[in-house]
Amino acid sequence: MIVLNGERTNNIPLRVQMLTGKMRGIVIVAKAVFQLAIKTYANSAPRPTKSNCKQELSLKLLDAKDKFFKKNPNPPRKDMMNDAWDILVREIEHNDEYHPFWDSLIEIIKEV
């Protein structure tokens, strides 16, 4: 349990915990490293497109990505979101073992 300003963190909202004290520095550095890793990995291979993807889930995710960015043309960290989405599609496209996991996750999200 982390103590923040003399209080136990279970009574402090996560957002406050992450943006104050020593935790703030950790979050800033970790996020920068994570963003760089996403960008580097995203740029390490061709971008997924409808013409180079064959998996049904990949094609659905590419359609969803197009719809998302049409509806939200300038979300915060747009480039990072685009890179992360492309990484997800590439992983699904080349690794069949992920399909049941993602299908299940999509169904759960629909139910919530």
C-alpha positions, 0 to 999 in steps of 0.5 A: 500500500502506498501512502500519499501525503499521509493517507492510504491510497485506497481512499484517493482517486487513481488519477490523483495518485498518478499525478502527484508526488513521486508517482508523477515522475514515474508516470511521466517517464514510463509513459514516454518510454511506452509511447516511444516503444509503440512508435518504434514498433509501429514503424518497424513493419508495413501498415495494415490495410484492407488489401494486405490483411486477410483475417476477418477480425483484422478487416473489422478492426480496420473499419472500426478504426476508420469510423473512430477517426472520422467520428473523433478526427483529433483525439488526444495523442492521435498518432499514438492511438493510430500506431497502437491500433495498427499494432493490434491489427498486425498482431491479430493478422499474423498470430491466430492464437489471439483470435479467441481472446479478442473475439471474447473481449469484443463480446464482453464489451458489447454486453457491458 
